[in-house]
Amino acid sequence: MKTKTLYRQSVFPCEIDRVYSLLKNLSTLQCIAIPYAAFEPQTKSDDIEWYPGQTITFRFKIFGIIPYGIHTINVIEFSKEGIYTNESNTHVPMWNHRIQLIDNKDGTTTYSDEVEIGAGWKTIFVWMWAKCFYAHRQKKWIRLLER
């Protein structure tokens, strides 16, 4: 399968411990994804914890309103140094996502998203949407952290 990879990096205005703490919460994912995407857990959301070996499924909606199938997140790594997931949904069979956190030792954290996307003939269109989505996510992260 032909894939495309995107990479985006930002410096967040807070310590790595705060970023990592927020990454553990499903509510953070939901907050930073809107309005580009909505993730509604198929299980009770209070029960969701991110840890290696866990698989979580969501009803996924583009722009919060257009159903785009079931999105599955398989957690491979989850630590302060980084997170790696193998994800897929009904229309995008490959969405491998790596988040890396670097403590800048000055009260800031370098945060990066790297995503490998494989969706057959739709790959280029999904990749273009994802570029906008991850730019939006990182801007929302910064606004969240500045509060």
C-alpha positions, -999 to +999 in steps of 0.1 A: +000+000+000+013+034-010+015+058+020+022+094+028+037+108+060+032+141+076+053+158+103+044+188+124+063+202+154+055+230+179+070+244+211+044+243+239+045+269+266+046+246+296+065+218+313+065+183+298+047+169+329+017+190+322+016+180+285+019+144+294-008+146+321-032+161+296-023+136+269-037+109+292-072+123+291-097+115+264-112+149+270-080+165+257-082+145+224-118+155+220-111+192+228-082+196+204-099+177+176-130+198+173-142+211+148-121+190+124-131+156+140-152+141+167-142+109+186-171+093+204-160+062+224-179+030+218-174+022+255-180+044+285-155+073+283-147+073+320-132+038+316-106+049+290-070+049+300-042+049+275-016+022+280+005-001+258-016-031+245-049-013+248-073-011+218-100+016+219-128+021+193-146+053+185-174+065+162-155+090+141-171+121+125-154+145+102-161+181+112-181+166+140-211+158+118-201+135+089-199+099+100-167+083+088-169+049+103-154+032+133-119+044+142-097+020+161-066+030+181-041+003+191-017+017+217+018+004+211+038+029+233+026+054+259+052+072+280+064+107+287+091+103+260+065+094+234+033+078+222+029+055+193-004+041+180-015+020+150-048+034+140-073+026+113-109+032+104-135+020+079-121+042+052-084+046+062-068+013+068-035+028+080-030+057+103+002+052+123+007+081+147+038+090+168+038+118+193+072+128+206+078+151+237+111+168+244+117+186+277+135+218+267+146+224+303+133+260+302+096+255+310+087+246+275+081+213+257+088+205+220+058+184+208+057+167+174+031+146+155+043+122+128+016+103+109+019+077+082-014+074+063-024+046+039-059+048+023-054+035-012-065+060-039-078+083-011-044+087+006-036+121-009-070+135+001-068+121+036-032+134+039-043+169+029-071+169+054-046+155+081-022+183+074-049+209+083-061+187+112-027+185+129-019+222+123-053+229+140-046+204+168-012+220+177-027+255+177-055+243+200-029+226+223-011+259+226-044+278+234-053+251+260-019+253+277-019+291+278-051+291+299 
